[in-house]
Amino acid sequence: MLGDGAMKQWAYIILISLITVICICFIALNMRSVRRVSSATIELEQYSKTIADLEGQIKKAGSERDLANQQVSRLEAEVKSLLEQRKADKKVVASLREMMQQDKSAEAEQDAQEQVVVEQIPQQKVEEAEEEVVKYDADMVREMMSSAGGLEETIRRIVTSEGIGSTLQQHSENPAHWVAAASLAKDPDASLEYLEQAAELYPDSSMALTSLVGAYITADRIDESTMAYIDQMKKVDPTNALADCYAAYCRFNNGDIEGALQSLSQASVKDRFADDSIDLLMARNDYFLSEGCADSVALGLSAFDLPLSHMGMLQQIGEYAMVQADTLYGTARYEDALQIVNEVSKLGGTLSSSGRFIVSDRVGIALQISALEKAKQLYEALGDVEKSAEIDSQLQAVGDRSETIDIMVQAFGPVMANMGEQELADYVNGTIINGEFSTLQNIPEIAAALEQARRQRQEESSETGTP
């Protein structure tokens, strides 16, 4: 048997061994745990990387989706635009079809037994139609004027109501073409309707308003609506003397003498008459062309029958004003009478210098001569010799111009009768660019007539000894 000391030693050894075994086991267990933790960490890092990759792919997919959405939106906008364009094209096609149907209806009326379809016209007929586009040349129109009884009736034969409607449809956005349609319409009611529509569609058009007021005055329709259009004319074209002249005419006719003289005074201080005659001429030219007139014939007919109805109204204003001047002269109110005649003289001078055609000169000169002769009488009554002499000089200058115009007009008759198409076109173009007075002077036959008259005056002056 072992002693107590030996027993204690063995017990101690066994305890140490147990502790060692436990420590070894603990270390082994810890090593396994560490390996597991490391493995988990590695797996976690791999998962994180995978998630990051997935997030990147998702972000890229989102960007691609946004880009795709933008492309879709752009394509949708393009498709919408194409659809709208298609609608517009359909409207144009429908309008063209309507015009074709109208043309077919017109042709069907001319030949009820033959239905014309554009696609089925034989080539030979197409060529014949192209050759027949010019229906009226210069020789044919001269022959028509001889047989029809003048220019106005010839134009009535050439221009049809159907042609007016068709041409106006093509140029309905231009007020000048509405006024031109009115000038060519055979029916007075239709003419007035064109002008009223023009004034309604284009309330800021001086030509539309002027033409409508002129038509109302010609028809003796002087009422509140006419005066309202005159007021609108003044607003649209405040420097134009014509609106004040219309107002003076209407007030003279309504018995408002004081208001008429006031309007006359306002007209005399304005330095222009709106000359829309060239715009009207070019618009009328389109109507004649559409009826098959040659270019030069269309221009000539447009110019020679150009309506200038306000010229007669201006002449009447002068007559009314001279009556008032005579009344004042009879009561020895010389200064008041002089004011009226001076205003009429200024008005005549402005008219003479504003127009493109000789008729403006004619009417303007007539107003000047009438006013200047009355002014001379008034200055003589006042005993103003100096002013009377000035009036004589003015009358001489105006008289010389009037004589020149008389010579040109007389010489132009035979020239016009023998004009070819090119000469006719040159004359009208010259009038448009330079005015009729200058254009007539440049025609050789007229220049020769003027030179002959000048020499004759010189001979007469030498014989009488007057300068």
Secondary structure, 3 states (H helix, E strand, C coil): CCCHHHHHHHHHHHHHHHHHHHHHHHHHHHHHHHHHHHHHHHHHHHHHHHHHHHHHHHHHHHHHHHHHHHHHHHHHHHHHHHHHHHHHHHHHHHHHHHHHHHHHHHHHHHCCCCCCCHHHCCHHHHHHHHHCCCCECHHHHHHHHHHHCCHHHHHHHHCCHHHHHHHHHHCCCCHHHHHHHHHHCCCHHHHHHHHHHHHHHCCCCHHHHHHHHHHHHHCCCCCHHHHHHHHHHHHHCCCEHHHHHHHHHHHHHCCCHHHHHHHHHHHHCCCECCCCHHHHHHHHHHHHHHCCECHHHHHHHHHHCCCCCHHHHHHHHHHHHHHHHHHHHHCCCHHHHHHHHHHHHHHHHHHHHHCCCHHHHHHHHHHHHHHHHHHHHHHHHHCCHHHHHHHHHHHHHHHHHHHHHHHHHHHHHHHHHCCCHHHHHHHHHHHHHHCHHHHHHCCHHHHHHHHHHHHHHHHHHHHHCCC
